[in-house]
Amino acid sequence: MADYYNFPKIIIDNEEYWQVESVKNLKINGGITVALGDDLDYEVAIFFVNNEVYCLSNVCPHRHQNKISQGYIKDEHIICPLHHWTYNLKTGENINKLQGLKSLQSFEARIIDNFVYIKKPKINLPKWRQMEI
Ligand code: FES
């Protein structure tokens, strides 16, 4: 069973948010990887684009590769660097169903006092992994 790491927590509007990164470590108009737990599927990609912060799963569902944070940003899309599956940066939605049906999970993110907070995540493991954990 995978575990989440322990991040500082705050409550906003009765919802728990985790402080997962310092703003100074963000890449302007790019992405970084943050591990939320001790499992590859618990990695997220945090993007800072046009002064907005976005948080998506870092694991591309095409070949289960943790490369989304290294993807190419084009307009409001993130393009996986391996085989170019393309997702909406905000929602994680797969924007080209001809490439496959799966989307990226997205997590609400915000910046407060120079830290990135994400709403308490619930990582959905790929179906083929749900039997093993
Ligand atoms: S692993 Fe991302 S497109 Fe293939």
Backbone and ligand atoms as CSV (ligand in chain L), in Angstrom:
chain,resi,resn,atom,element,x,y,z
A,1,MET,N,N,0.844,-1.186,0.000
A,1,MET,CA,C,0.000,0.000,0.000
A,1,MET,C,C,0.883,1.240,0.000
A,2,ALA,N,N,0.654,2.126,-0.946
A,2,ALA,CA,C,1.433,3.357,-1.004
A,2,ALA,C,C,0.938,4.343,0.055
A,3,ASP,N,N,1.862,5.156,0.512
A,3,ASP,CA,C,1.509,6.166,1.515
A,3,ASP,C,C,1.821,7.560,0.995
A,4,TYR,N,N,1.009,8.503,1.410
A,4,TYR,CA,C,1.315,9.912,1.146
A,4,TYR,C,C,2.377,10.370,2.135
A,5,TYR,N,N,3.219,11.309,1.698
A,5,TYR,CA,C,4.122,11.962,2.641
A,5,TYR,C,C,3.318,12.949,3.478
A,6,ASN,N,N,3.957,13.395,4.542
A,6,ASN,CA,C,3.282,14.302,5.469
A,6,ASN,C,C,3.655,15.750,5.150
A,7,PHE,N,N,2.721,16.511,4.624
A,7,PHE,CA,C,2.954,17.915,4.294
A,7,PHE,C,C,2.232,18.800,5.312
A,8,PRO,N,N,2.747,20.037,5.521
A,8,PRO,CA,C,1.984,20.979,6.354
A,8,PRO,C,C,0.599,21.196,5.757
A,9,LYS,N,N,-0.381,21.321,6.614
A,9,LYS,CA,C,-1.772,21.395,6.145
A,9,LYS,C,C,-2.440,22.671,6.641
A,10,ILE,N,N,-3.337,23.193,5.819
A,10,ILE,CA,C,-4.200,24.296,6.245
A,10,ILE,C,C,-5.617,23.973,5.780
A,11,ILE,N,N,-6.577,24.651,6.374
A,11,ILE,CA,C,-7.980,24.471,5.987
A,11,ILE,C,C,-8.464,25.754,5.319
A,12,ILE,N,N,-9.033,25.621,4.135
A,12,ILE,CA,C,-9.645,26.748,3.428
A,12,ILE,C,C,-11.059,26.319,3.055
A,13,ASP,N,N,-12.040,27.097,3.503
A,13,ASP,CA,C,-13.444,26.780,3.195
A,13,ASP,C,C,-13.765,25.313,3.505
A,14,ASN,N,N,-13.340,24.862,4.646
A,14,ASN,CA,C,-13.596,23.490,5.122
A,14,ASN,C,C,-12.919,22.408,4.296
A,15,GLU,N,N,-11.976,22.803,3.465
A,15,GLU,CA,C,-11.226,21.820,2.668
A,15,GLU,C,C,-9.764,21.843,3.105
A,16,GLU,N,N,-9.153,20.663,3.129
A,16,GLU,CA,C,-7.757,20.561,3.519
A,16,GLU,C,C,-6.855,20.785,2.313
A,17,TYR,N,N,-5.856,21.618,2.509
A,17,TYR,CA,C,-4.847,21.879,1.479
A,17,TYR,C,C,-3.474,21.529,2.029
A,18,TRP,N,N,-2.643,21.015,1.149
A,18,TRP,CA,C,-1.289,20.622,1.551
A,18,TRP,C,C,-0.273,21.583,0.958
A,19,GLN,N,N,0.665,21.993,1.788
A,19,GLN,CA,C,1.759,22.852,1.322
A,19,GLN,C,C,2.847,21.945,0.740
A,20,VAL,N,N,2.955,21.923,-0.578
A,20,VAL,CA,C,3.799,20.918,-1.229
A,20,VAL,C,C,5.079,21.480,-1.828
A,21,GLU,N,N,5.172,22.784,-1.973
A,21,GLU,CA,C,6.380,23.336,-2.612
A,21,GLU,C,C,6.493,24.819,-2.329
A,22,SER,N,N,7.720,25.314,-2.362
A,22,SER,CA,C,7.952,26.748,-2.249
A,22,SER,C,C,7.879,27.373,-3.639
A,23,VAL,N,N,7.306,28.550,-3.718
A,23,VAL,CA,C,7.207,29.230,-5.018
A,23,VAL,C,C,8.586,29.437,-5.630
A,24,LYS,N,N,9.586,29.648,-4.816
A,24,LYS,CA,C,10.918,29.924,-5.369
A,24,LYS,C,C,11.481,28.724,-6.144
A,25,ASN,N,N,10.922,27.551,-5.939
A,25,ASN,CA,C,11.391,26.367,-6.671
A,25,ASN,C,C,10.608,26.102,-7.950
A,26,LEU,N,N,9.584,26.914,-8.219
A,26,LEU,CA,C,8.820,26.720,-9.462
A,26,LEU,C,C,9.651,27.165,-10.657
A,27,LYS,N,N,9.317,26.606,-11.796
A,27,LYS,CA,C,9.985,26.979,-13.034
A,27,LYS,C,C,9.019,27.883,-13.810
A,28,ILE,N,N,9.462,29.079,-14.119
A,28,ILE,CA,C,8.586,30.014,-14.825
A,28,ILE,C,C,8.295,29.480,-16.227
A,29,ASN,N,N,7.019,29.392,-16.541
A,29,ASN,CA,C,6.548,28.830,-17.815
A,29,ASN,C,C,7.086,27.421,-18.055
A,30,GLY,N,N,7.164,26.647,-16.974
A,30,GLY,CA,C,7.610,25.260,-17.070
A,30,GLY,C,C,7.038,24.453,-15.918
A,31,GLY,N,N,7.512,23.214,-15.802
A,31,GLY,CA,C,6.988,22.324,-14.780
A,31,GLY,C,C,8.070,21.738,-13.897
A,32,ILE,N,N,7.682,21.346,-12.690
A,32,ILE,CA,C,8.560,20.617,-11.777
A,32,ILE,C,C,7.801,19.386,-11.285
A,33,THR,N,N,8.545,18.439,-10.764
A,33,THR,CA,C,7.949,17.220,-10.209
A,33,THR,C,C,7.950,17.298,-8.693
A,34,VAL,N,N,6.836,16.924,-8.087
A,34,VAL,CA,C,6.760,16.811,-6.630
A,34,VAL,C,C,6.200,15.432,-6.305
A,35,ALA,N,N,6.887,14.714,-5.438
A,35,ALA,CA,C,6.399,13.397,-5.000
A,35,ALA,C,C,5.476,13.592,-3.798
A,36,LEU,N,N,4.248,13.152,-3.929
A,36,LEU,CA,C,3.305,13.249,-2.809
A,36,LEU,C,C,3.343,12.004,-1.935
A,37,GLY,N,N,4.056,10.982,-2.399
A,37,GLY,CA,C,4.120,9.743,-1.646
A,37,GLY,C,C,5.187,8.835,-2.209
A,38,ASP,N,N,5.224,7.621,-1.665
A,38,ASP,CA,C,6.319,6.700,-1.966
A,38,ASP,C,C,5.972,5.766,-3.122
A,39,ASP,N,N,5.438,6.319,-4.177
A,39,ASP,CA,C,5.021,5.510,-5.319
A,39,ASP,C,C,5.042,6.415,-6.544
A,40,LEU,N,N,5.442,5.878,-7.672
A,40,LEU,CA,C,5.517,6.681,-8.894
A,40,LEU,C,C,4.189,7.347,-9.221
A,41,ASP,N,N,3.084,6.662,-9.010
A,41,ASP,CA,C,1.781,7.252,-9.342
A,41,ASP,C,C,1.380,8.374,-8.392
A,42,TYR,N,N,2.165,8.586,-7.357
A,42,TYR,CA,C,1.894,9.690,-6.434
A,42,TYR,C,C,2.722,10.929,-6.785
A,43,GLU,N,N,3.346,10.929,-7.931
A,43,GLU,CA,C,4.059,12.124,-8.398
A,43,GLU,C,C,3.086,13.061,-9.092
A,44,VAL,N,N,3.261,14.357,-8.831
A,44,VAL,CA,C,2.494,15.363,-9.564
A,44,VAL,C,C,3.459,16.302,-10.277
A,45,ALA,N,N,2.940,16.921,-11.312
A,45,ALA,CA,C,3.676,17.953,-12.057
A,45,ALA,C,C,3.029,19.286,-11.715
A,46,ILE,N,N,3.859,20.229,-11.283
A,46,ILE,CA,C,3.339,21.562,-10.960
A,46,ILE,C,C,3.899,22.556,-11.973
A,47,PHE,N,N,2.998,23.248,-12.630
A,47,PHE,CA,C,3.368,24.208,-13.678
A,47,PHE,C,C,3.060,25.621,-13.203
A,48,PHE,N,N,3.922,26.538,-13.631
A,48,PHE,CA,C,3.709,27.957,-13.327
A,48,PHE,C,C,3.757,28.691,-14.662
A,49,VAL,N,N,2.578,28.970,-15.187
A,49,VAL,CA,C,2.469,29.496,-16.548
A,49,VAL,C,C,1.630,30.767,-16.512
A,50,ASN,N,N,2.190,31.829,-17.036
A,50,ASN,CA,C,1.507,33.129,-17.042
A,50,ASN,C,C,0.965,33.484,-15.652
A,51,ASN,N,N,1.824,33.267,-14.677
A,51,ASN,CA,C,1.505,33.595,-13.280
A,51,ASN,C,C,0.359,32.781,-12.687
A,52,GLU,N,N,0.010,31.675,-13.327
A,52,GLU,CA,C,-0.988,30.761,-12.765
A,52,GLU,C,C,-0.305,29.434,-12.425
A,53,VAL,N,N,-0.785,28.795,-11.368
A,53,VAL,CA,C,-0.221,27.510,-10.975
A,53,VAL,C,C,-1.219,26.396,-11.299
A,54,TYR,N,N,-0.683,25.293,-11.837
A,54,TYR,CA,C,-1.508,24.146,-12.221
A,54,TYR,C,C,-0.849,22.882,-11.675
A,55,CYS,N,N,-1.666,21.927,-11.317
A,55,CYS,CA,C,-1.132,20.674,-10.794
A,55,CYS,C,C,-1.837,19.500,-11.466
A,56,LEU,N,N,-1.036,18.660,-12.097
A,56,LEU,CA,C,-1.547,17.477,-12.801
A,56,LEU,C,C,-0.766,16.261,-12.350
A,57,SER,N,N,-1.321,15.081,-12.599
A,57,SER,CA,C,-0.521,13.870,-12.412
A,57,SER,C,C,0.729,13.975,-13.279
A,58,ASN,N,N,1.853,13.499,-12.752
A,58,ASN,CA,C,3.087,13.528,-13.545
A,58,ASN,C,C,3.219,12.296,-14.428
A,59,VAL,N,N,2.278,11.373,-14.325
A,59,VAL,CA,C,2.419,10.086,-15.009
A,59,VAL,C,C,1.506,10.038,-16.234
A,60,CYS,N,N,2.119,10.006,-17.389
A,60,CYS,CA,C,1.361,9.941,-18.632
A,60,CYS,C,C,0.715,8.566,-18.768
A,61,PRO,N,N,-0.588,8.509,-18.990
A,61,PRO,CA,C,-1.261,7.211,-19.073
A,61,PRO,C,C,-0.948,6.435,-20.354
A,62,HIS,N,N,-0.291,7.053,-21.303
A,62,HIS,CA,C,0.025,6.316,-22.527
A,62,HIS,C,C,0.937,5.131,-22.229
A,63,ARG,N,N,2.104,5.389,-21.676
A,63,ARG,CA,C,3.044,4.310,-21.347
A,63,ARG,C,C,3.444,4.322,-19.879
A,64,HIS,N,N,2.626,4.964,-19.054
A,64,HIS,CA,C,2.883,5.008,-17.613
A,64,HIS,C,C,4.291,5.554,-17.320
A,65,GLN,N,N,4.603,6.684,-17.951
A,65,GLN,CA,C,5.911,7.320,-17.767
A,65,GLN,C,C,5.753,8.629,-16.994
A,66,ASN,N,N,6.649,8.863,-16.041
A,66,ASN,CA,C,6.564,10.068,-15.203
A,66,ASN,C,C,7.361,11.219,-15.823
A,67,LYS,N,N,6.828,11.734,-16.919
A,67,LYS,CA,C,7.540,12.775,-17.675
A,67,LYS,C,C,6.696,14.025,-17.943
A,68,ILE,N,N,5.487,14.093,-17.410
A,68,ILE,CA,C,4.624,15.225,-17.766
A,68,ILE,C,C,5.250,16.562,-17.365
A,69,SER,N,N,5.932,16.608,-16.240
A,69,SER,CA,C,6.526,17.888,-15.808
A,69,SER,C,C,7.576,18.386,-16.802
A,70,GLN,N,N,8.100,17.483,-17.620
A,70,GLN,CA,C,9.117,17.868,-18.606
A,70,GLN,C,C,8.499,18.133,-19.981
A,71,GLY,N,N,7.175,18.162,-20.019
A,71,GLY,CA,C,6.500,18.331,-21.307
A,71,GLY,C,C,6.627,19.732,-21.864
A,72,TYR,N,N,6.118,19.872,-23.065
A,72,TYR,CA,C,6.155,21.159,-23.758
A,72,TYR,C,C,4.822,21.854,-23.534
A,73,ILE,N,N,4.915,23.131,-23.197
A,73,ILE,CA,C,3.694,23.919,-22.990
A,73,ILE,C,C,3.396,24.676,-24.276
A,74,LYS,N,N,2.177,24.511,-24.749
A,74,LYS,CA,C,1.757,25.238,-25.948
A,74,LYS,C,C,0.341,25.746,-25.692
A,75,ASP,N,N,0.224,27.070,-25.683
A,75,ASP,CA,C,-1.050,27.696,-25.320
A,75,ASP,C,C,-1.521,27.125,-23.985
A,76,GLU,N,N,-2.741,26.568,-23.944
A,76,GLU,CA,C,-3.245,26.046,-22.674
A,76,GLU,C,C,-3.063,24.527,-22.580
A,77,HIS,N,N,-2.099,23.992,-23.315
A,77,HIS,CA,C,-1.904,22.550,-23.342
A,77,HIS,C,C,-0.513,22.149,-22.850
A,78,ILE,N,N,-0.441,20.920,-22.344
A,78,ILE,CA,C,0.849,20.330,-22.010
A,78,ILE,C,C,1.007,19.083,-22.879
A,79,ILE,N,N,2.165,18.987,-23.512
A,79,ILE,CA,C,2.426,17.904,-24.462
A,79,ILE,C,C,3.483,16.988,-23.863
A,80,CYS,N,N,3.131,15.716,-23.701
A,80,CYS,CA,C,4.095,14.760,-23.147
A,80,CYS,C,C,5.326,14.706,-24.053
A,81,PRO,N,N,6.529,14.765,-23.466
A,81,PRO,CA,C,7.737,14.813,-24.294
A,81,PRO,C,C,8.063,13.483,-24.976
A,82,LEU,N,N,7.415,12.404,-24.578
A,82,LEU,CA,C,7.801,11.107,-25.147
A,82,LEU,C,C,7.110,10.812,-26.478
A,83,HIS,N,N,5.773,10.869,-26.501
A,83,HIS,CA,C,5.074,10.549,-27.760
A,83,HIS,C,C,3.993,11.562,-28.078
A,84,HIS,N,N,4.056,12.680,-27.353
A,84,HIS,CA,C,3.253,13.869,-27.710
A,84,HIS,C,C,1.756,13.764,-27.458
A,85,TRP,N,N,1.341,12.874,-26.568
A,85,TRP,CA,C,-0.056,12.973,-26.141
A,85,TRP,C,C,-0.235,14.356,-25.519
A,86,THR,N,N,-1.383,14.944,-25.734
A,86,THR,CA,C,-1.595,16.350,-25.378
A,86,THR,C,C,-2.806,16.489,-24.457
A,87,TYR,N,N,-2.615,17.283,-23.420
A,87,TYR,CA,C,-3.632,17.425,-22.373
A,87,TYR,C,C,-3.887,18.900,-22.086
A,88,ASN,N,N,-5.073,19.184,-21.596
A,88,ASN,CA,C,-5.384,20.519,-21.128
A,88,ASN,C,C,-4.603,20.771,-19.830
A,89,LEU,N,N,-3.905,21.881,-19.794
A,89,LEU,CA,C,-3.050,22.179,-18.647
A,89,LEU,C,C,-3.854,22.359,-17.360
A,90,LYS,N,N,-5.056,22.863,-17.480
A,90,LYS,CA,C,-5.857,23.136,-16.285
A,90,LYS,C,C,-6.623,21.900,-15.809
A,91,THR,N,N,-7.211,21.179,-16.748
A,91,THR,CA,C,-8.098,20.076,-16.358
A,91,THR,C,C,-7.464,18.692,-16.516
A,92,GLY,N,N,-6.383,18.600,-17.282
A,92,GLY,CA,C,-5.766,17.313,-17.559
A,92,GLY,C,C,-6.470,16.515,-18.642
A,93,GLU,N,N,-7.531,17.095,-19.197
A,93,GLU,CA,C,-8.295,16.357,-20.205
A,93,GLU,C,C,-7.451,16.080,-21.446
A,94,ASN,N,N,-7.537,14.878,-21.891
A,94,ASN,CA,C,-6.904,14.469,-23.147
A,94,ASN,C,C,-7.617,15.215,-24.279
A,95,ILE,N,N,-6.883,16.001,-25.042
A,95,ILE,CA,C,-7.564,16.848,-26.021
A,95,ILE,C,C,-7.540,16.250,-27.423
A,96,ASN,N,N,-6.996,15.074,-27.566
A,96,ASN,CA,C,-7.004,14.421,-28.872
A,96,ASN,C,C,-7.349,12.949,-28.677
A,97,LYS,N,N,-8.630,12.621,-28.794
A,97,LYS,CA,C,-9.072,11.255,-28.498
A,97,LYS,C,C,-8.534,10.259,-29.518
A,98,LEU,N,N,-8.002,10.747,-30.633
A,98,LEU,CA,C,-7.393,9.811,-31.587
A,98,LEU,C,C,-6.113,9.211,-31.023
A,99,GLN,N,N,-5.496,9.891,-30.064
A,99,GLN,CA,C,-4.249,9.391,-29.497
A,99,GLN,C,C,-4.507,8.384,-28.371
A,100,GLY,N,N,-5.718,8.331,-27.878
A,100,GLY,CA,C,-6.051,7.463,-26.753
A,100,GLY,C,C,-7.116,8.140,-25.933
A,101,LEU,N,N,-7.702,7.417,-24.993
A,101,LEU,CA,C,-8.857,7.952,-24.273
A,101,LEU,C,C,-8.533,8.511,-22.895
A,102,LYS,N,N,-7.389,8.146,-22.358
A,102,LYS,CA,C,-7.133,8.478,-20.958
A,102,LYS,C,C,-6.643,9.915,-20.781
A,103,SER,N,N,-7.072,10.500,-19.667
A,103,SER,CA,C,-6.672,11.864,-19.319
A,103,SER,C,C,-5.754,11.834,-18.109
A,104,LEU,N,N,-5.215,13.000,-17.768
A,104,LEU,CA,C,-4.422,13.153,-16.555
A,104,LEU,C,C,-5.331,13.610,-15.420
A,105,GLN,N,N,-5.043,13.156,-14.227
A,105,GLN,CA,C,-5.763,13.679,-13.075
A,105,GLN,C,C,-5.286,15.110,-12.795
A,106,SER,N,N,-6.190,15.977,-12.423
A,106,SER,CA,C,-5.799,17.344,-12.061
A,106,SER,C,C,-6.148,17.598,-10.603
A,107,PHE,N,N,-5.396,18.493,-10.004
A,107,PHE,CA,C,-5.569,18.809,-8.585
A,107,PHE,C,C,-5.611,20.320,-8.431
A,108,GLU,N,N,-6.554,20.801,-7.667
A,108,GLU,CA,C,-6.660,22.246,-7.470
A,108,GLU,C,C,-5.421,22.755,-6.741
A,109,ALA,N,N,-4.818,23.793,-7.289
A,109,ALA,CA,C,-3.594,24.352,-6.705
A,109,ALA,C,C,-3.735,25.857,-6.556
A,110,ARG,N,N,-3.090,26.389,-5.535
A,110,ARG,CA,C,-3.081,27.841,-5.354
A,110,ARG,C,C,-1.809,28.242,-4.618
A,111,ILE,N,N,-1.466,29.500,-4.773
A,111,ILE,CA,C,-0.284,30.033,-4.095
A,111,ILE,C,C,-0.747,30.905,-2.943
A,112,ILE,N,N,-0.187,30.619,-1.764
A,112,ILE,CA,C,-0.484,31.414,-0.572
A,112,ILE,C,C,0.835,31.679,0.144
A,113,ASP,N,N,1.140,32.935,0.372
A,113,ASP,CA,C,2.355,33.312,1.122
A,113,ASP,C,C,3.601,32.603,0.600
A,114,ASN,N,N,3.768,32.612,-0.698
A,114,ASN,CA,C,4.971,32.069,-1.342
A,114,ASN,C,C,5.119,30.556,-1.256
A,115,PHE,N,N,4.014,29.876,-1.011
A,115,PHE,CA,C,4.034,28.419,-1.078
A,115,PHE,C,C,2.906,27.933,-1.984
A,116,VAL,N,N,3.146,26.790,-2.602
A,116,VAL,CA,C,2.115,26.155,-3.414
A,116,VAL,C,C,1.346,25.183,-2.530
A,117,TYR,N,N,0.038,25.332,-2.539
A,117,TYR,CA,C,-0.844,24.414,-1.816
A,117,TYR,C,C,-1.697,23.670,-2.830
A,118,ILE,N,N,-1.923,22.408,-2.594
A,118,ILE,CA,C,-2.890,21.676,-3.402
A,118,ILE,C,C,-3.964,21.108,-2.488
A,119,LYS,N,N,-5.171,21.067,-3.027
A,119,LYS,CA,C,-6.287,20.495,-2.266
A,119,LYS,C,C,-5.986,19.021,-2.003
A,120,LYS,N,N,-6.297,18.567,-0.828
A,120,LYS,CA,C,-5.987,17.192,-0.432
A,120,LYS,C,C,-6.287,16.236,-1.586
A,121,PRO,N,N,-5.244,15.583,-2.094
A,121,PRO,CA,C,-5.445,14.769,-3.292
A,121,PRO,C,C,-5.930,13.358,-2.972
A,122,LYS,N,N,-6.604,12.800,-3.936
A,122,LYS,CA,C,-6.920,11.378,-3.883
A,122,LYS,C,C,-6.453,10.812,-5.218
A,123,ILE,N,N,-5.298,10.197,-5.188
A,123,ILE,CA,C,-4.700,9.681,-6.418
A,123,ILE,C,C,-5.489,8.463,-6.892
A,124,ASN,N,N,-5.898,8.496,-8.143
A,124,ASN,CA,C,-6.539,7.323,-8.751
A,124,ASN,C,C,-5.473,6.505,-9.472
A,125,LEU,N,N,-5.188,5.345,-8.944
A,125,LEU,CA,C,-4.218,4.481,-9.612
A,125,LEU,C,C,-4.822,3.955,-10.899
A,126,PRO,N,N,-3.970,3.696,-11.909
A,126,PRO,CA,C,-4.491,3.066,-13.122
A,126,PRO,C,C,-5.164,1.741,-12.770
A,127,LYS,N,N,-6.195,1.404,-13.535
A,127,LYS,CA,C,-6.964,0.180,-13.223
A,127,LYS,C,C,-6.073,-1.050,-13.121
A,128,TRP,N,N,-5.080,-1.138,-14.004
A,128,TRP,CA,C,-4.237,-2.336,-14.010
A,128,TRP,C,C,-3.381,-2.437,-12.760
A,129,ARG,N,N,-3.252,-1.336,-11.984
A,129,ARG,CA,C,-2.469,-1.371,-10.751
A,129,ARG,C,C,-3.330,-1.579,-9.515
A,130,GLN,N,N,-4.622,-1.420,-9.644
A,130,GLN,CA,C,-5.463,-1.449,-8.453
A,130,GLN,C,C,-5.484,-2.813,-7.793
A,131,MET,N,N,-5.192,-3.852,-8.537
A,131,MET,CA,C,-5.170,-5.212,-7.982
A,131,MET,C,C,-3.933,-5.456,-7.140
A,132,GLU,N,N,-2.822,-4.744,-7.442
A,132,GLU,CA,C,-1.556,-5.102,-6.822
A,132,GLU,C,C,-1.310,-4.386,-5.508
A,133,ILE,N,N,-2.036,-3.284,-5.238
A,133,ILE,CA,C,-1.760,-2.511,-4.024
A,133,ILE,C,C,-2.825,-2.783,-2.972
L,1,FES,S1,S,4.356,8.224,-22.528
L,1,FES,FE1,FE,3.381,10.159,-22.794
L,1,FES,S2,S,2.782,10.155,-24.840
L,1,FES,FE2,FE,3.742,8.240,-24.584
